Amino acid sequence: MAKLTNEEIIASVKEMSVLELNDLVKAIEAEFGVTAAAPVAAAAPAEEEGPVKAGPTEVTLILKGLGTGSKVAIIKAIQAITGLGMMDAKKLTDALPANVKEKISPVEAEEHKKALVAVGAEVEIK
């Protein structure tokens, strides 16, 4: 098997859809036993700032509108996020605003929001 150059790999990644990229990341994580999550270094709060406000531990991801995206691409992204079938995902996009996922971590909500915004959807996290 011929070894691919970095340029060839980048060119093929540029041609992939968001869902294909998501599948690729999952396959790489499974193959090499790694995670794609970037490590986050928490800075120690300064004493003079006072108590640190804790954010919500559970949020809801809400699809507000279809925006500039293709409805089909948004439906496929919702399928990937929720595990719903094609018809259920379509019903969800037809009944806007709609809760895509409830009681999820803010980190997970941000990841899903990025995927939906990438296909042109209008999304809100509450």
N, C-alpha and C positions, 0 to 999 in steps of 0.2 A: 504494500500500500504506500503510495506516494505521500510524503509529508506535506501538509498544507502550510503556506506562509501566513504570517499574521495578516497581511493585506487580503488574502483570499478568505480568511475566516471573517474578518470585519465586513467584507463585501457581502458575504452570505448572511451575516447577522442583520445587516441593513435591510435586506430584502424580506425578512421575516415579519409576520404580524405579531401583535402583542401576545396573543394566545400561543403562538408557536414559540416565542421567546420564553414564555412562562413554562411551557413543557420542557424546553431545553434546559432551563435553570434547574427544574426538578430532576431531570435525568442526570445532570452533572452532580447535583447534591447526592443523589442516590448512588451513583457510580463511585464517587470519591469520599463519601462519608463526611461531607462538609456542608456548611450552611451559607447562603448568599447574603444573610443579614450582616450589615456593617456593624462592627463593634462600636458601642456608644460609651464614651467616657463621661461620667457624671462629675461635674465640677462641684466642689464643696462650696456651699453658700457662705457668704460673708456674714459674720455675726451681727453686723449693724443692720442687715436687711430685715431682720425679724423672722417670724415663722414663714416657712415655705408653703405656699398653697399647693395642695395635692390636686391633680386633675382627676377627671372622672376615670373610673376603672372599667366601665362598660359604656359603649356608645352605640348609636344606630346609624347605619349608612343609608342615606335617602337619595333616590334618583329623582331629581327635580325636573329634568327635561331632557330632550334628546339633543339639544344644542345643534352643533354643526355636523354631528356624526351620522353615519349610516345606521339606520334602525337595525339592520341585520347584524352589523358589527357589535352594536350595543347589546342586542339579545344574546349573541354568542359570548360576550364578556360576562353577562349576568349568569349564563349557564355555567361558565367556568367557576365563577365565584360561589354560586349557591348550590350547584349540583342539580338544579331543576331541569326538567325536560324542555324541549323547544317551545311547546304550546304554553306551558306555565311561565316561562321566561317572557314570552310575547305578551301574555296577559298582564304581567307585572309592568312592562313598558307601556302598555295601553292605559293603565290606571295611574297616571301621574298626579301628584307626587306619590311615590311608592317606597316603602321600606324594603331595601334589598337584603340587608342583614341586620339583626337586632342583637343586643347584648354581646358585642364583640369588643376586643381590646382596641384602644385607640391606635396602636401600631398596626394591627391587622386592618383596621378601617382605612388608614392612610394608604396602605399598599393597594387595597381594592379601589380606593378613590383614584389613585394614579392610573390603574388599569382602565377604569371607566373614562377618565378624562382623556386618556390617550386615544380612545376611539371616538371622542367628541361629545360625550355625555356631560350634562350638568349635574353635579353631585354635591351633597351637603352631609356633614357629619354633625350629629347632635348627641 
